[in-house]
Amino acid sequence: MSKGGKRRSSPRSSSRRARAEDFDDGGAPRRWRFLYFVAIAGIWCGVGIAAILAYFAADLPSTEGLWRQERTHAVTLIDVNGRVIARRGIDSGLPVTLKDLPPFVSQAVLASEDRRFYSHFGLDVWGLGRAAWVNMNAGRVIQGGSTITQQLAKNLFLKPERTLGRKIQEALLAVYLEMSYSKDEILTLYLNRVYFGAGAYGLDAAARRYFNKPASRLSLVEAAILAGLLKAPTRYSPVNGIELAQERAGIVLLAMVQTEAITPAQRQDALRTRPKLATSAETQGNQYFVDWVMERLPGLVGRPKVDLTVQTTLDLELQRLAEDAVLKTLRAKARSNVQGALIAMTTDGAVKAMVGGRSYVSSEFNRATQARRQPGSAFKPFVFLAALEAGRTPATKVVDAEVTYRGWTPANFSQKHEGEMTMADALAKSVNTVAVKLCLEVGPETVARAARRMGIVSDLSPVPSLALGTSEVTLSELASAYVPFATGGRKAVTHGVTRVVTIEGEVLYERSGSGLGNAISAEAAGAMNRMLIKSIREGTGKAAALTGRPSAGKTGTSQDFKDAWFIGYTRQIVAGVWTGSDANLPFERHGLPSPDHRQAGLLPGLRSLSGSLQRRFDESARQALLLGHLARDLDNGPGPHL
C-alpha cells in the first residue's frame, strides 16, 4: 500500500482494465464486430455484382455460327459512260487464316490495336487504366482501351449503343470468347470480320479493294496502311488521299518497331515505298452522290441476295469539274469554316454532278440533299410565277415603295426605293417590297401551292415573308423546282439511277421517264424565262452570266446573310449552288464583308460567291455537256423583248 493509504495498481490489474475496455456492453470485441460488418457488406456487394452480371449475361446474344461467314453481296456503281465510280459490299473477299498471311500483317494489327493481346484474358486492365489517364489529362477522349476480343464481341454480336449495359455485355462476351477459343482463333475471326472502310469487311476484301491483290500478297507498308484504317476508316482511306494514309502507316510501323516486330531499318524501307493503289474513279467528292444513290437503291430493287451493277446518271467529267469549282472558289473567297454544295442535273432530272461539301473526309453530311436552309431571293421566281398565273405579265407596272403588314416592314437590300418599274425589272433587281406586295395580292397560300407544283417538298409557311424565302428548303429540291422553267413547263423527278442489273445479266430496274407532265403552262414558263434571262444579263445574277450562251437564273441571300444561293439553267442543264456555314453564322463571321446598310448597291463579296461558283462550273462544263449538241435558246414564249 502506498503512502496515504492508497493501493498502487499492479501491472496485472492494468492489463485487465485494458482488456475490459475492448469489450462493449454486450461483451463482443469491437474489432471483431467491425470485421463482421465488413464481411457482411462484402458478401452483399458480391451478391449484387453477381446479380448485375447475371442480368446482363441473360441477354447476351448466341455465338452459334460464329465461324460461318456469309458473304456480303457487292454493288458496283458505274457512271453514264460505264466507268466504275464506287463499289459497295465485299468484292471477292475470301476468309483468311494466320498461316496464309505474312507474319507482319497480324503484327501490324496487334501493334496498332492490342499490343498485349496474347497476355490478357479479354480485358486489358492496364490498357484501360492508361487510356483513362491519358483521356483525363487531355480533357477529351483521345485513346481507347478496348481489346481486339472486345472489338470482335461488339462488332459481331452487339448493337452500336454507348451505354453502361452494352459495355458490361461487351466485357462478359469478351471473357466468354477467350474461354471458348484460342488466341489465334480470335485473331483470325477479327481479321475476317473487321471493317476497313469503303465497304470492305475483312482483310482480304480490303486488300483487294485498295491494292487489287489478295491479303496473302500484302507488302509491309500495305499491311501498315490497312492496320491504320482500323482507327478511322474514312479519314485514313488511301482512296481519299495516300499522304494521310501513309502518315498513319508510319505511326503503325513505329509501333511495330516498339514491339520488336520489325527493325528500324525495315521501317525506313517501308516508308520509302509508295504502294500502288487499285485503279478506281472513286473520289471523296463523288462519295456524296454514291451515298445518296445507295440510300435510294432498296426502294428500286429491294435487297436481292446477288451482286449488282448500278448504272447511274453521274458524269465523271462533270463531277470533277464540279468538285474543282467548289474547292477552288471556296479556297479563294472564304475561310475554311465556310461550306459549299453544288448539284447539276439535266432537264429530265438526271443528276450529272453532286458535291455535298468541301471535304467528305471531314464531314459525310450532304449539304446538297440534306441541309435545309432559307433560300432568300432564290425563292422569288415562284412569287412572280403565281403573279403571272393570276393575270400579270413581265411588263406589268409595279411600284417599289414601303410596305407594312401587321407591323412588319420589309426593306430592300439597297435600303432605298426606286418607284415605278416593270415586274421584270423588279425580279432582275430582286426588289423585296415588290415581291412582298405581289405575295399579298395573290395570297401566300397561292405562292406556296405554285412552289409545290414546281417541285418544292419541304414545309412552306403561307405567310407574307414567304416571298423573301424564309421557309427552309434543300438545294436539290430548289434546283429541281427550276426545271419546268427550262423545259417549257414540264416537271421532272430528280434521280441518280437508270438501270440495275444482276451479275447474271438480269435487269431488275430500268428507268422509263419521269412521267409527271406539266407543272405550269408553256406561256408562263416562257414569261419566267424572259425575266430570269434579264436577271442574268442585267440584275443580281450578272456574276454568273455566260458569254454567248443562253442562260437564266436567280441569286438568293438569306436573312442576316447566312446563306448565298444561285440557281442557273440552260435548255440542257439546271445547276444550283449554295455557300454558307454548318453553324448557320452570318458571312461576316467567315472573313467576308458584311453589309453596310448606309451604302447603296449590292454586297460584292456575298453577291458573287455563289454566282462565281456557278459560272466557273458552267464555263468549264460547257464543252463536255454540249458535246454533239447545239446550244439551243430557252423557250421564251410569246411576249415583248425585255
C-alpha positions as CSV (number, residue, x, y, z in Angstrom):
1,M,0.0,0.0,0.0
2,S,1.4,3.5,-0.9
3,K,1.8,6.4,1.4
4,G,-1.6,8.0,2.2
5,G,-3.4,4.6,2.3
6,K,-3.9,4.3,-1.5
7,R,-3.3,1.0,-3.1
8,R,-0.9,1.0,-6.0
9,S,-2.2,-0.7,-9.2
10,S,-0.2,-3.6,-10.3
11,P,0.7,-4.2,-14.0
12,R,-1.6,-7.2,-14.0
13,S,-4.6,-5.1,-12.9
14,S,-3.8,-2.5,-15.6
15,S,-3.8,-5.2,-18.2
16,R,-7.2,-6.5,-17.0
17,R,-8.6,-3.0,-17.3
18,A,-7.3,-2.6,-20.8
19,R,-8.9,-5.8,-21.9
20,A,-12.1,-4.8,-20.3
21,E,-12.1,-1.6,-22.3
22,D,-12.0,-3.7,-25.5
23,F,-15.4,-5.1,-24.7
24,D,-18.7,-3.3,-25.1
25,D,-21.8,-3.7,-23.0
26,G,-22.7,-6.9,-25.0
27,G,-19.3,-8.4,-24.5
28,A,-18.3,-8.7,-28.2
29,P,-14.9,-7.4,-29.2
30,R,-15.2,-4.2,-31.1
31,R,-12.7,-5.1,-33.8
32,W,-14.4,-8.4,-34.4
33,R,-17.7,-6.6,-34.7
34,F,-16.2,-4.2,-37.3
35,L,-14.8,-7.2,-39.3
36,Y,-18.1,-8.9,-39.1
37,F,-19.9,-5.9,-40.7
38,V,-17.2,-5.6,-43.4
39,A,-17.6,-9.3,-44.2
40,I,-21.4,-8.9,-44.5
41,A,-21.1,-5.8,-46.7
42,G,-18.6,-7.7,-48.9
43,I,-21.0,-10.6,-49.3
44,W,-23.9,-8.4,-50.2
45,C,-21.7,-6.4,-52.7
46,G,-20.6,-9.7,-54.2
47,V,-24.2,-10.8,-54.5
48,G,-25.2,-7.5,-56.1
49,I,-22.4,-7.7,-58.6
50,A,-23.2,-11.3,-59.4
51,A,-26.9,-10.3,-59.9
52,I,-25.9,-7.5,-62.2
53,L,-23.7,-9.7,-64.2
54,A,-26.3,-12.4,-64.4
55,Y,-28.9,-9.9,-65.5
56,F,-26.7,-8.7,-68.4
57,A,-25.5,-12.2,-69.2
58,A,-29.0,-13.4,-69.6
59,D,-29.4,-11.0,-72.6
60,L,-26.2,-12.0,-74.3
61,P,-26.5,-13.0,-77.9
62,S,-25.8,-16.5,-79.1
63,T,-22.3,-17.2,-80.6
64,E,-23.6,-20.1,-82.6
65,G,-22.5,-19.9,-86.2
66,L,-19.5,-17.7,-85.3
67,W,-17.3,-19.3,-87.9
68,R,-19.9,-19.3,-90.6
69,Q,-19.2,-16.2,-92.8
70,E,-22.0,-15.1,-95.0
71,R,-20.7,-13.1,-97.9
72,T,-22.0,-9.6,-98.3
73,H,-23.3,-9.0,-101.8
74,A,-21.4,-6.4,-103.8
75,V,-22.8,-3.4,-105.6
76,T,-20.8,-1.8,-108.4
77,L,-21.8,1.7,-109.4
78,I,-20.8,3.0,-112.8
79,D,-21.2,6.4,-114.4
80,V,-23.2,7.3,-117.5
81,N,-20.3,6.2,-119.7
82,G,-19.7,2.8,-117.9
83,R,-16.7,3.9,-115.7
84,V,-16.7,2.4,-112.2
85,I,-17.2,5.2,-109.7
86,A,-17.6,3.1,-106.5
87,R,-18.1,-0.4,-105.0
88,R,-20.1,-1.3,-102.0
89,G,-20.1,-4.7,-100.2
90,I,-17.3,-7.2,-100.3
91,D,-15.8,-7.9,-103.7
92,S,-14.4,-11.5,-103.8
93,G,-13.2,-11.2,-100.2
94,L,-12.1,-14.7,-99.0
95,P,-11.7,-16.0,-95.5
96,V,-8.0,-16.0,-94.4
97,T,-6.1,-17.9,-91.7
98,L,-2.9,-16.6,-89.9
99,K,-0.8,-19.2,-91.8
100,D,-2.0,-17.7,-95.1
101,L,-0.6,-14.3,-94.2
102,P,2.9,-12.9,-93.9
103,P,3.7,-12.6,-90.2
104,F,3.9,-8.8,-90.4
105,V,0.3,-8.5,-91.3
106,S,-1.1,-9.7,-88.0
107,Q,1.8,-8.0,-86.2
108,A,0.8,-4.6,-87.7
109,V,-2.8,-5.1,-86.5
110,L,-1.6,-6.1,-83.0
111,A,0.9,-3.3,-82.7
112,S,-1.8,-0.8,-83.7
113,E,-4.8,-2.2,-81.8
114,D,-3.8,-4.5,-78.9
115,R,-0.2,-5.0,-78.0
116,R,-0.9,-7.2,-75.1
117,F,-3.4,-9.4,-77.0
118,Y,-1.5,-12.7,-76.2
119,S,-1.2,-11.9,-72.5
120,H,-4.6,-10.6,-71.3
121,F,-7.8,-12.5,-70.7
122,G,-10.0,-10.5,-73.0
123,L,-9.9,-7.3,-70.9
124,D,-6.7,-5.3,-70.7
125,V,-6.8,-3.7,-67.3
126,W,-3.5,-1.9,-67.8
127,G,-4.7,-0.6,-71.2
128,L,-7.9,0.6,-69.7
129,G,-6.1,2.4,-66.9
130,R,-3.6,4.0,-69.3
131,A,-6.4,5.2,-71.6
132,A,-8.4,6.6,-68.7
133,W,-5.3,8.5,-67.5
134,V,-4.5,9.9,-71.0
135,N,-8.1,10.9,-71.6
136,M,-8.4,12.6,-68.2
137,N,-5.2,14.6,-68.8
138,A,-6.4,15.6,-72.3
139,G,-9.9,16.6,-71.2
140,R,-11.4,14.5,-74.0
141,V,-11.4,11.0,-75.4
142,I,-8.3,10.5,-77.5
143,Q,-7.5,6.9,-76.6
144,G,-9.5,3.8,-76.2
145,G,-8.8,0.7,-74.1
146,S,-10.8,-2.0,-75.9
147,T,-9.0,-5.2,-76.8
148,I,-9.3,-7.0,-80.1
149,T,-11.5,-9.5,-78.3
150,Q,-13.8,-6.7,-77.1
151,Q,-13.9,-5.2,-80.6
152,L,-14.9,-8.6,-82.0
153,A,-17.6,-9.0,-79.4
154,K,-19.0,-5.6,-80.1
155,N,-18.8,-5.7,-83.9
156,L,-20.3,-9.2,-84.3
157,F,-22.9,-9.5,-81.6
158,L,-23.9,-6.2,-80.0
159,K,-25.7,-3.1,-81.2
160,P,-23.7,0.1,-81.6
161,E,-25.0,1.6,-78.4
162,R,-22.9,3.6,-76.0
163,T,-24.4,2.5,-72.7
164,L,-23.1,1.1,-69.5
165,G,-25.1,-2.1,-70.1
166,R,-23.6,-2.6,-73.5
167,K,-20.1,-2.2,-72.1
168,I,-20.8,-4.8,-69.4
169,Q,-22.1,-7.2,-72.0
170,E,-19.1,-6.5,-74.2
171,A,-16.8,-7.4,-71.3
172,L,-18.7,-10.5,-70.5
173,L,-18.8,-11.7,-74.1
174,A,-15.0,-11.0,-74.5
175,V,-14.2,-13.1,-71.5
176,Y,-16.5,-15.9,-72.8
177,L,-14.8,-15.8,-76.2
178,E,-11.4,-16.0,-74.5
179,M,-12.6,-19.1,-72.6
180,S,-14.1,-20.7,-75.7
181,Y,-11.5,-20.1,-78.4
182,S,-7.7,-19.9,-78.7
183,K,-6.0,-16.5,-79.2
184,D,-5.2,-17.4,-82.8
185,E,-8.8,-18.3,-83.5
186,I,-10.0,-15.0,-82.0
187,L,-7.4,-13.0,-84.1
188,T,-8.4,-14.9,-87.2
189,L,-12.1,-14.1,-86.6
190,Y,-11.2,-10.5,-86.1
191,L,-9.2,-10.2,-89.3
192,N,-12.0,-11.7,-91.3
193,R,-14.8,-9.6,-89.9
194,V,-13.4,-6.1,-89.0
195,Y,-14.4,-3.1,-91.2
196,F,-11.6,-1.5,-93.2
197,G,-13.8,1.3,-94.9
198,A,-15.0,1.6,-98.5
199,G,-17.5,-1.2,-97.8
200,A,-14.7,-3.7,-97.2
201,Y,-15.4,-6.1,-94.3
202,G,-12.4,-8.4,-93.7
203,L,-8.7,-8.2,-94.5
204,D,-8.8,-10.0,-97.9
205,A,-11.7,-7.7,-99.1
206,A,-9.7,-4.7,-98.0
207,A,-6.5,-5.9,-99.7
208,R,-8.4,-6.4,-103.0
209,R,-10.4,-3.1,-102.6
210,Y,-7.4,-0.9,-102.0
211,F,-4.4,-2.7,-103.6
212,N,-6.1,-5.2,-106.1
213,K,-4.4,-8.2,-104.5
214,P,-5.2,-11.0,-102.0
215,A,-4.2,-10.5,-98.4
216,S,-1.5,-13.1,-98.7
217,R,0.5,-10.9,-101.1
218,L,0.4,-7.7,-99.0
219,S,3.7,-5.8,-98.5
220,L,4.8,-4.4,-95.2
221,V,3.7,-0.8,-96.0
222,E,0.4,-2.1,-97.4
223,A,-0.2,-4.0,-94.2
224,A,0.6,-0.9,-92.1
225,I,-1.9,1.1,-94.2
226,L,-4.7,-1.4,-93.6
227,A,-3.9,-1.6,-89.9
228,G,-4.0,2.2,-89.7
229,L,-7.5,2.2,-91.2
230,L,-9.0,0.5,-88.1
231,K,-8.9,3.7,-86.1
232,A,-10.8,5.8,-88.7
233,P,-11.6,4.0,-92.0
234,T,-12.8,7.1,-93.8
235,R,-10.2,9.6,-92.6
236,Y,-7.2,7.4,-93.4
237,S,-8.6,5.8,-96.5
238,P,-5.9,5.8,-99.3
239,V,-8.8,6.4,-101.7
240,N,-9.2,9.8,-100.1
241,G,-5.5,10.7,-100.1
242,I,-2.5,8.5,-99.9
243,E,-0.5,11.1,-98.0
244,L,-2.6,10.9,-94.9
245,A,-2.8,7.1,-95.2
246,Q,1.0,6.8,-95.3
247,E,1.3,9.2,-92.4
248,R,-0.9,6.9,-90.3
249,A,1.0,3.9,-91.6
250,G,4.2,5.5,-90.3
251,I,2.7,5.5,-86.8
252,V,1.8,1.8,-87.1
253,L,5.3,1.0,-88.3
254,L,6.8,2.8,-85.3
255,A,4.5,0.8,-83.0
256,M,5.8,-2.4,-84.8
257,V,9.4,-1.3,-84.0
258,Q,8.5,-0.7,-80.4
259,T,7.0,-4.2,-80.2
260,E,10.1,-5.5,-81.9
261,A,8.1,-7.0,-84.8
262,I,10.3,-5.2,-87.3
263,T,13.6,-3.3,-87.1
264,P,14.1,0.5,-87.6
265,A,15.8,-0.2,-90.9
266,Q,12.7,-2.2,-92.1
267,R,10.5,0.7,-91.1
268,Q,12.6,3.2,-93.1
269,D,12.5,0.9,-96.2
270,A,8.7,0.6,-95.9
271,L,8.3,4.4,-95.5
272,R,10.2,4.9,-98.8
273,T,7.9,2.5,-100.6
274,R,4.8,4.1,-102.3
275,P,2.1,1.5,-102.7
276,K,0.3,1.1,-105.9
277,L,-3.4,1.6,-105.4
278,A,-6.2,-0.2,-107.2
279,T,-7.4,1.9,-110.1
280,S,-10.8,3.4,-109.5
281,A,-12.6,6.6,-110.3
282,E,-13.9,6.7,-106.7
283,T,-13.0,10.0,-105.0
284,Q,-14.1,11.6,-101.8
285,G,-16.1,14.1,-103.8
286,N,-18.4,11.7,-105.5
287,Q,-19.0,9.8,-102.3
288,Y,-21.8,12.2,-101.6
289,F,-23.5,11.1,-104.8
290,V,-22.8,7.4,-104.0
291,D,-24.3,7.6,-100.6
292,W,-27.4,9.3,-102.0
293,V,-27.8,6.6,-104.6
294,M,-27.2,3.7,-102.1
295,E,-29.9,5.1,-99.8
296,R,-32.5,5.0,-102.6
297,L,-31.4,1.7,-104.2
298,P,-33.6,-0.6,-101.9
299,G,-36.6,1.4,-102.9
300,L,-36.0,0.5,-106.5
301,V,-34.9,-3.2,-106.3
302,G,-35.3,-4.2,-102.7
303,R,-32.4,-6.2,-101.2
304,P,-31.6,-9.0,-103.6
305,K,-29.0,-11.6,-102.5
306,V,-26.9,-11.2,-105.6
307,D,-24.1,-9.0,-106.9
308,L,-25.5,-5.9,-108.7
309,T,-24.2,-3.4,-111.2
310,V,-25.9,0.0,-111.0
311,Q,-25.9,2.3,-114.0
312,T,-26.0,5.9,-112.6
313,T,-26.6,9.3,-114.2
314,L,-23.3,10.7,-112.9
315,D,-20.9,12.1,-115.5
316,L,-17.4,11.8,-114.1
317,E,-16.0,14.6,-116.2
318,L,-18.7,17.0,-115.0
319,Q,-18.3,15.7,-111.4
320,R,-14.6,16.5,-111.4
321,L,-15.4,20.0,-112.8
322,A,-18.0,20.5,-110.1
323,E,-15.6,19.4,-107.3
324,D,-12.9,21.7,-108.7
325,A,-15.4,24.6,-108.9
326,V,-16.4,24.2,-105.3
327,L,-12.9,23.8,-103.8
328,K,-11.2,26.5,-105.8
329,T,-14.0,29.0,-105.3
330,L,-14.2,28.5,-101.5
331,R,-10.4,28.5,-101.1
332,A,-10.2,31.8,-102.9
333,K,-13.1,33.6,-101.3
334,A,-13.7,32.2,-97.9
335,R,-12.2,30.7,-94.7
336,S,-12.2,27.0,-94.1
337,N,-15.3,27.1,-92.0
338,V,-17.4,28.1,-95.0
339,Q,-19.1,25.2,-96.7
340,G,-20.3,24.8,-100.3
341,A,-22.5,22.5,-102.2
342,L,-23.4,22.0,-105.9
343,I,-25.9,19.9,-107.8
344,A,-26.3,19.8,-111.6
345,M,-29.0,17.9,-113.4
346,T,-30.2,17.6,-117.0
347,T,-33.7,18.9,-117.5
348,D,-35.1,15.4,-117.3
349,G,-33.9,15.3,-113.6
350,A,-30.8,13.1,-114.1
351,V,-28.1,14.2,-111.7
352,K,-24.8,14.7,-113.5
353,A,-22.8,16.1,-110.7
354,M,-23.2,16.5,-106.9
355,V,-20.9,18.0,-104.3
356,G,-22.2,17.8,-100.8
357,G,-19.4,19.8,-99.1
358,R,-15.8,20.8,-99.3
359,S,-14.5,17.5,-97.8
360,Y,-16.2,14.2,-97.4
361,V,-13.4,13.0,-95.1
362,S,-14.2,15.8,-92.7
363,S,-17.9,15.5,-92.9
364,E,-20.2,13.0,-94.7
365,F,-23.2,15.3,-94.3
366,N,-24.6,16.0,-97.8
367,R,-25.4,19.7,-97.9
368,A,-26.8,19.3,-101.5
369,T,-29.6,17.0,-100.4
370,Q,-29.9,17.0,-96.6
371,A,-29.3,20.6,-95.4
372,R,-32.4,22.7,-95.2
373,R,-31.7,26.5,-95.3
374,Q,-33.5,29.7,-96.2
375,P,-33.2,30.3,-100.0
376,G,-33.8,34.0,-99.7
377,S,-34.4,35.7,-103.1
378,A,-33.8,32.5,-105.0
379,F,-37.4,31.7,-103.9
380,K,-38.8,34.8,-105.6
381,P,-39.4,33.3,-109.0
382,F,-42.3,31.3,-107.5
383,V,-43.9,34.5,-106.3
384,F,-43.6,36.1,-109.7
385,L,-44.9,32.8,-111.3
386,A,-48.0,33.0,-109.1
387,A,-48.5,36.6,-110.2
388,L,-48.2,35.7,-113.9
389,E,-50.8,32.9,-113.4
390,A,-53.1,35.5,-111.8
391,G,-53.1,37.6,-115.0
392,R,-50.0,39.8,-114.8
393,T,-47.2,39.9,-117.3
394,P,-43.5,40.7,-117.2
395,A,-44.3,44.2,-118.4
396,T,-46.9,44.9,-115.7
397,K,-46.1,48.1,-113.8
398,V,-45.4,47.7,-110.1
399,V,-44.2,50.2,-107.5
400,D,-41.2,49.9,-105.3
401,A,-42.4,51.7,-102.2
402,E,-42.5,51.0,-98.5
403,V,-45.0,48.2,-97.5
404,T,-46.1,47.3,-94.0
405,Y,-48.0,44.2,-92.9
406,R,-49.1,43.9,-89.3
407,G,-46.1,45.8,-88.0
408,W,-43.6,44.2,-90.4
409,T,-41.9,46.4,-92.9
410,P,-39.5,44.6,-95.2
411,A,-36.6,46.6,-96.6
412,N,-34.7,46.4,-99.9
413,F,-31.1,45.3,-99.9
414,S,-30.2,48.8,-101.2
415,Q,-32.1,50.5,-98.4
416,K,-33.8,52.7,-100.9
417,H,-36.9,52.7,-103.2
418,E,-37.0,53.3,-107.0
419,G,-40.7,53.9,-107.5
420,E,-42.5,52.5,-110.6
421,M,-40.9,49.7,-112.6
422,T,-41.9,46.6,-114.5
423,M,-42.2,43.2,-112.9
424,A,-39.3,42.0,-115.0
425,D,-37.1,44.8,-113.6
426,A,-38.3,44.1,-110.1
427,L,-37.3,40.4,-110.3
428,A,-34.0,41.3,-112.0
429,K,-33.1,43.7,-109.2
430,S,-34.6,41.4,-106.6
431,V,-36.7,44.1,-105.1
432,N,-38.1,42.9,-101.8
433,T,-41.0,45.3,-101.4
434,V,-42.4,44.3,-104.8
435,A,-42.1,40.6,-104.0
436,V,-44.0,41.0,-100.7
437,K,-46.7,43.1,-102.4
438,L,-47.3,40.5,-105.1
439,C,-47.4,37.8,-102.5
440,L,-50.1,39.7,-100.5
441,E,-52.1,40.4,-103.7
442,V,-52.2,36.8,-104.9
443,G,-52.1,35.3,-101.4
444,P,-49.3,33.4,-99.6
445,E,-51.2,30.2,-99.9
446,T,-51.2,30.6,-103.7
447,V,-47.5,31.2,-103.8
448,A,-46.9,28.1,-101.6
449,R,-49.1,26.0,-104.0
450,A,-47.2,27.2,-107.0
451,A,-43.9,26.3,-105.4
452,R,-45.1,22.8,-104.5
453,R,-46.3,22.3,-108.1
454,M,-42.8,23.1,-109.3
455,G,-41.2,20.6,-107.0
456,I,-40.7,22.1,-103.5
457,V,-41.5,19.3,-101.0
458,S,-40.3,20.9,-97.7
459,D,-42.9,22.6,-95.5
460,L,-43.7,26.1,-96.6
461,S,-45.3,28.6,-94.1
462,P,-48.0,30.5,-96.1
463,V,-47.1,34.0,-94.6
464,P,-46.1,37.2,-96.4
465,S,-42.4,36.7,-95.6
466,L,-42.5,33.5,-97.7
467,A,-42.0,35.9,-100.6
468,L,-38.4,36.5,-99.3
469,G,-37.6,32.8,-99.0
470,T,-37.9,32.4,-95.2
471,S,-39.1,28.8,-95.4
472,E,-36.2,26.3,-95.5
473,V,-35.6,24.1,-98.5
474,T,-32.8,21.8,-99.8
475,L,-30.5,22.7,-102.7
476,S,-31.6,19.7,-104.7
477,E,-35.3,20.4,-104.4
478,L,-34.8,24.1,-105.2
479,A,-32.8,23.3,-108.4
480,S,-35.3,20.7,-109.4
481,A,-38.1,23.3,-109.0
482,Y,-36.4,25.4,-111.7
483,V,-36.5,22.6,-114.2
484,P,-40.0,23.5,-115.6
485,F,-38.7,26.9,-116.5
486,A,-36.1,25.3,-118.7
487,T,-38.4,22.7,-120.3
488,G,-41.4,24.9,-121.2
489,G,-43.4,23.7,-118.2
490,R,-42.5,20.0,-117.9
491,K,-41.7,18.7,-114.4
492,A,-39.0,16.1,-113.7
493,V,-38.1,13.7,-110.9
494,T,-34.6,14.1,-109.6
495,H,-32.9,10.7,-109.9
496,G,-29.5,9.1,-110.0
497,V,-30.1,5.5,-111.3
498,T,-31.2,4.5,-114.8
499,R,-30.6,0.7,-114.7
500,V,-29.8,-2.1,-112.2
501,V,-28.5,-5.5,-113.5
502,T,-27.6,-8.6,-111.6
503,I,-24.2,-10.4,-112.1
504,E,-26.1,-12.9,-114.3
505,G,-27.4,-10.1,-116.5
506,E,-31.0,-10.0,-115.2
507,V,-32.4,-6.5,-115.4
508,L,-34.0,-5.7,-112.1
509,Y,-34.8,-2.0,-112.8
510,E,-34.8,0.3,-115.8
511,R,-35.9,3.9,-115.8
512,S,-38.5,4.9,-118.4
513,G,-39.0,8.6,-117.9
514,S,-40.3,10.9,-115.2
515,G,-43.9,10.9,-116.4
516,L,-45.0,13.9,-114.2
517,G,-46.4,16.0,-117.0
518,N,-46.6,19.8,-117.0
519,A,-46.3,21.8,-113.8
520,I,-47.0,25.1,-115.5
521,S,-48.1,26.3,-118.9
522,A,-45.6,26.9,-121.7
523,E,-46.7,30.6,-121.7
524,A,-45.9,31.0,-118.0
525,A,-42.5,29.2,-118.5
526,G,-41.7,31.5,-121.4
527,A,-42.5,34.6,-119.4
528,M,-40.4,33.5,-116.5
529,N,-37.5,32.7,-118.8
530,R,-37.6,36.2,-120.2
531,M,-37.4,37.6,-116.7
532,L,-34.8,35.3,-115.4
533,I,-32.6,35.9,-118.5
534,K,-32.8,39.6,-117.7
535,S,-31.7,38.8,-114.1
536,I,-28.6,37.0,-115.5
537,R,-27.8,39.8,-118.0
538,E,-28.6,42.9,-116.0
539,G,-29.5,42.0,-112.4
540,T,-28.2,40.3,-109.3
541,G,-27.2,37.2,-111.3
542,K,-24.8,39.1,-113.6
543,A,-21.7,37.5,-111.9
544,A,-22.8,34.1,-113.3
545,A,-23.6,35.3,-116.9
546,L,-22.2,33.1,-119.7
547,T,-20.8,34.8,-122.7
548,G,-22.6,33.7,-125.9
549,R,-24.6,31.1,-124.2
550,P,-28.4,31.3,-123.5
551,S,-28.9,31.0,-119.7
552,A,-31.1,32.2,-116.9
553,G,-31.1,32.2,-113.2
554,K,-31.6,33.9,-109.8
555,T,-29.4,34.6,-106.8
556,G,-30.5,34.3,-103.2
557,T,-29.3,35.6,-99.8
558,S,-31.0,34.5,-96.6
559,Q,-31.7,36.7,-93.6
560,D,-28.7,38.1,-91.8
561,F,-26.5,37.0,-94.8
562,K,-26.1,33.4,-93.5
563,D,-26.6,31.7,-96.9
564,A,-25.8,32.6,-100.5
565,W,-27.5,30.8,-103.4
566,F,-27.6,30.7,-107.1
567,I,-29.8,28.6,-109.4
568,G,-29.0,28.8,-113.0
569,Y,-30.1,26.9,-116.1
570,T,-29.9,26.5,-119.8
571,R,-32.0,24.4,-122.2
572,Q,-30.0,21.4,-121.3
573,I,-29.0,21.6,-117.6
574,V,-30.0,23.1,-114.3
575,A,-27.3,23.7,-111.7
576,G,-27.6,25.0,-108.2
577,V,-25.0,26.1,-105.7
578,W,-25.1,27.1,-102.0
579,T,-22.5,28.6,-99.7
580,G,-22.8,29.1,-96.0
581,S,-21.7,27.6,-92.7
582,D,-22.9,24.5,-90.9
583,A,-23.1,26.7,-87.7
584,N,-25.6,29.0,-89.6
585,L,-23.5,32.0,-88.9
586,P,-23.5,35.3,-90.9
587,F,-20.9,35.7,-93.7
588,E,-19.1,38.4,-91.8
589,R,-18.1,35.7,-89.3
590,H,-16.2,33.9,-92.1
591,G,-14.0,36.8,-93.2
592,L,-16.3,38.0,-95.9
593,P,-17.6,41.6,-95.9
594,S,-20.8,42.3,-94.1
595,P,-23.4,44.7,-95.5
596,D,-23.3,48.3,-94.7
597,H,-27.0,49.4,-94.8
598,R,-25.9,53.1,-95.1
599,Q,-24.4,52.4,-98.6
600,A,-26.4,51.7,-101.8
601,G,-25.8,48.8,-104.1
602,L,-25.1,45.0,-103.6
603,L,-22.6,43.4,-101.4
604,P,-19.8,42.3,-103.8
605,G,-18.3,39.5,-101.7
606,L,-21.6,37.9,-100.9
607,R,-23.3,38.6,-104.2
608,S,-20.6,36.9,-106.3
609,L,-19.6,33.9,-104.1
610,S,-22.3,31.6,-105.3
611,G,-22.6,33.2,-108.7
612,S,-18.9,32.8,-109.5
613,L,-19.1,29.2,-108.4
614,Q,-21.9,28.6,-110.9
615,R,-20.1,30.4,-113.6
616,R,-16.8,28.5,-113.0
617,F,-18.7,25.2,-113.3
618,D,-20.8,26.2,-116.3
619,E,-17.9,27.6,-118.3
620,S,-15.7,24.6,-117.6
621,A,-18.5,22.1,-118.3
622,R,-20.0,23.7,-121.4
623,Q,-17.9,21.7,-123.9
624,A,-18.3,18.4,-122.1
625,L,-22.0,18.9,-121.6
626,L,-22.9,20.0,-125.1
627,L,-20.7,17.6,-126.9
628,G,-22.7,16.6,-130.0
629,H,-25.5,19.1,-129.3
630,L,-26.2,22.7,-130.2
631,A,-26.7,25.3,-127.5
632,R,-30.4,25.9,-128.0
633,D,-32.2,29.0,-126.9
634,L,-34.5,28.8,-124.0
635,D,-38.2,28.9,-124.8
636,N,-39.2,32.5,-124.1
637,G,-42.8,32.1,-125.3
638,P,-44.9,34.9,-126.7
639,G,-44.4,38.4,-125.4
640,P,-42.2,41.5,-125.8
641,H,-38.4,41.5,-125.7
642,L,-37.3,42.7,-122.2
